[in-house]
Amino acid sequence: MDSRGDREALLLNLNEKNYNPLNDVLFKFIFGKEERKQITIDFLNSVLLDYLHHEIKDLTFAPTEMSPEHEYDKLTRLDVACVLDSGEQVDVEVQVINQKNMQNRSLYYWAQMYVMSLPSGKTYRALKPVIAINILDFSLFKQVEPHTMFGVYNPQSGERLSTHLEMHFLEIPKFLSGPKKRIQEMTKMERWLAYFANRLTEREKEELAMQEIAISDAMQAARAFLSSTAERREYINREMARMDYESGIEEAKEEGREEGREEGREEGREEGREEGQTKKQTELIRSMLEDGLLPEQVARIAKISVEEVKKLVKNHEQNNTGNKD
């Protein structure tokens, strides 16, 4: 079956039992809307209550696109951004593909929000704390617990430099590989992780909805999302593009390893891998554009800027023209 056939099959078979809660289109529909902010507040409290030492009562959603100060700067697009009633800024990101840059990318997003919080003419005292929450569909760190927090500390004394930098990572695979618990035995955060993992039986889902009103509301929002043909198609386009991209990158890595083995040198392996990966990435980007995705959508899937998308395609076309000559 070709990619269009795969897309139509997914569209027809998609339902509330097999959807991906970490699809960023669906995630923003549920957690990034004013009319459903109580869901977002409940999730944030499950992660941050022990660190903020107070309950979040309200929040205000913030723009998710931060325009660069200079034309050569990188455009930043966040999944969900908000400001808490106590003043802290929060960035929530979902990531299903491990592109080996999560720590740096999250720190970059944090830095962008932190810098933008200082109004012109104000002193550094006006800077607002930024909390980053990353929900990952892959394992990233060595610890076995699914939730870890990072800050800036003195390695000798353990003294914390500032509470203005706080980064949380929720690793879904570690939750799934941990001790099996009944819904009633789970903490609130574990119940949210169970929702994101979406591996529960129908009976467990019913129990989860009964235990947590906010998660029940999230499930209802997902049903509303899936009942819309337009929303479903955008979800499917994103899922297909993600799967194509992930598959293509793996193929490129294998091609690079094979070329490296033929070369018999470490340098050849690395150069072959990078060249193959870049070529495959360009092909995938062109394919996504031909399927009707906008450059902005492609950039989010590939986790690169719109300018990089256009540059990759332009270089590819120039190389093809040069080869024909």
N, C-alpha and C positions, 0 to 999 in steps of 0.2 A: 504494500500500500504506500502511495506517495504521501508527501507531507500534508497536502490539502485533504487527502482522504483520512489521514490520522487526525487532523484538526476536526473534521466533521464527526468522526467517531467519538472523539473526546467530548465534543459539544453535545452529542446525543446522549452519551452515557453519564455525563456529569450530574451528580446529585449530592444531597447533603450528607451522604454516607462516605463519599470518596473524594470530596474536595480537599484542596490544600490550604489550610488556614494561613500558611506563610506566603502565599501568593501575594505580592505587594499591592496589586490592584484591589484585591479583596480585603487585605489588611487595612489599607487606608480608608476603604469604604466603611469598615466597622469601627476602627479606632481613631479616625481622623475627622469625624463629623460632629458639628456642634450638637445636633439632635441626639447623639449617642455618647456624649462625653462622660456620662456616668459609668459606662463600660470601661472607658480609658482610665478614669479615676480609680476604679476598683482594681484594675490590673496594676497601675502604678503603686497603689498602696501595698499590694501584695509583694512588690519587689523592694520598695523604698522605706516602708514604715520603720524598720529597725535602724535605718541610717539617718532618716530625717528626724526621728524621735517625736514626730507629730503626724496626725492623720491629714491627708490631703482632702480638703473639703470642696475645692473648686479649682478650675483651671481655665485658661484662655488659649485657644489654638493660635499658633503663629504661622507666618508664611513658611512654606517648605522649600522655596527656591530663594537662594541668596545670591544676588547678582555680584559678579566680581568688581572690585574697585577699579582695576585696570583691564584693558581689553585682552591682555595676555594672561590674566589670572584664570584659574579654573572655576567654572560655574559649579555651585554646590546645590544638589537636590536631596532633601531629606524625605524620609517616609512619613513620619509624624513628628511635629514640633509643637511645643506648648510652653506656657509659663504658668507655674503653680501659684495658688493664692498666697503662698508665703514668699514668692519672688524668684524661686529657682527656675532656671530654664531646663527643659528636658527634650532630648532627641531620642526617638525610638526607631531603631532600624531592624529590618528583617533581612536575613541573608541565607540563601540555600546552597550557594556554590562557594567552595573554599578557593579563593583566588590568591591565597598566601599573602594577603595584604591587610587583613581585617584590623589588626592592631593599629597600624599607621593610618588607615582610612578613618577609623573611628576617632583617633586623636585629631586628625585634620578637621573632621566635622565639628568636634568639640571646640577646636581653636577658632573656627569660623564663627560659631555662635558666640563664643566668649568675646571676641574682638567686636562683633556687631552689637554687643550689649552696652558698649560705652558710647553715650551720646557725645556729639561734637561739643567741645569746650568744657566737658566735665572732667573731674579728677578720677584717678584710678579707684577711688572708694566707691564710685558708681557702678563698677563692674559687677555683673550678676553671676552667681554660681551656675555652672552648667553640668547637668547629669546626663550621661550617655547610657542608653540601654540597648544592647545588641542581642537579638534573638537569632540563634544560629542553628541551622539544620546539619551541623557537622561539629566534630570535636576539635578544639583549638588548643587547650591548655593541658598541663600534666595532671592537675588535681582530678579526683574522681567525682567531686560534687558538681552538679549541673549549674550552680550559680556561683560566680566569683565576682568580687569587686576590687578595683584598682584605684589607688590614689597616689599622692606624692608624699613619701615618708623618708625620714632619716634612717638609713639601714643600721646604724649603730644603736640609736636610742629608741627607734620606733615612733618618734615624734612626727606628727603630721604637719606638713608645711602649710597647707591650705585646704579648706573644704570646698573650694571653688572648682576643683577638678575631681570628678567621680565617674568611673566607668564600670558599668555592670555588663556581664556576659552571661547569657542563659544558653546552655548547650543541650539541645533536645536529645541527641543520642545518649548522653550520660544519664539523663532522666530515664530513658527507656531501658538502659542496661543496669539501672540500680535496683534495689530491692522492690519487689512487687508489693504494692499497698492497695488496700481497699479505698474507695473514694472517701469514706468516713474517716479514714486514718490519715489522709493527706493534709498537708498545710494548704493555706489559700494559694500560695505561689505554686505548689506542686499541682494543684487542680488546674491552674492556668497552663502549666506545662503539659498536663495531660490533654487539655483542649487543643493546644498548638500541635502536639504530636499526632492527634487524631487517630489513635490506635485502639480506642475503647470499643467494647461491645455495645449493642443497642441498649442493653439494660444498664451498663455502666454510664452511658451518656445520659440516660434518664435520671440516674442517681446524681450525676454531676450537675445537671440542670436544676434538680431539686435542692441541692446543697448550696449552690451559688447562683443568685438571681442575675448577677451581671453576666455570667457565662451563659445562662439561659437566654438572656437578651442578645448576646453575641451570636448564638446559634440561630435565633429568629432573624437577626440582621443578615446572616449568611443565606437563609432561605429567601429573603426578599431580594438579595443580590442575585441568586441563582435563578429566580423567577423572571428576571429581566433578560431578554434576548441580547440586547446591546452589551450589558454588563458581562454576560456569559461569554460572548465572543471576545471581549477584551481580555477576560481571564484566560480563555483558551489560547489566544495569540501570545500572551505572555508566557504561558506554560510551554507551548510548543517551541517558542524562541529560546526559552531557557534550556529545554532539553536538547535542542539542536546545537546550541552554543556549548553546553557541557560535553556532549558527545563529540563535537568537532574538536574541541580543545584536547580531549583525551586521545583522539586519533592523531592529532598533530604531535603530541608528546611521544606517542609510540613511533611515528614516522621519524621524529628527531632521534629517538634512541636507536632505531635501526640504522639510520645514516651514520650515527656516531659509532656504532659497532663495526660498520663497514670501514670507516676511517681508521678505527683502532686507536683513537686518541680521545682523551677527555675533552680537549678543545673541540674536536669534531662533534662529539656528542652534544655539547652545550650549544654550539653554533647551529647544528642541525635541528635541535629541538626548538630554539628560538625562531629560526627561519621558517620552520614548518608551522609553528604555532601562529606566527604573524600572518602567513599565507592563509591558513585555515580561518583565522579570525576575520580577515578581510572578506573571504568568500561567504562566511556566515552573515556578516554585516550586510553585504550586498543582497544576499538571499532574503534577509528580513525586510530590507527596504523594498525589494521587488514584491514581497507579499503584502505591501501596503502599510507597514509600520512607519511612523514618523521618525525622523532622526533623533528626536528627544526620547522616544520610547526605546529605540535601539541603544542609545547611550546609557539608559538606566539598566537595561538588561545586561549589557556588556561591561557595565561599571566603568565607562570612560566618558569623556566630555563629548558634546555634540561636535565641537571643532575637531576632535580626534576621529570621530566617525567620518566626517567629510574628508579629512586629510587622508585616511586609509584608503577610501574609495578613489580619491583623486590620484594618489600615488600608484594605485593598482592600474588605473586607466592609462596613466602616462607610461608605465612599464609595458603594458600591452601594445600601446602605440609604437613605442621604441622597438619592440621585438618584431612588429610587422614591417617596419622600415628596414 
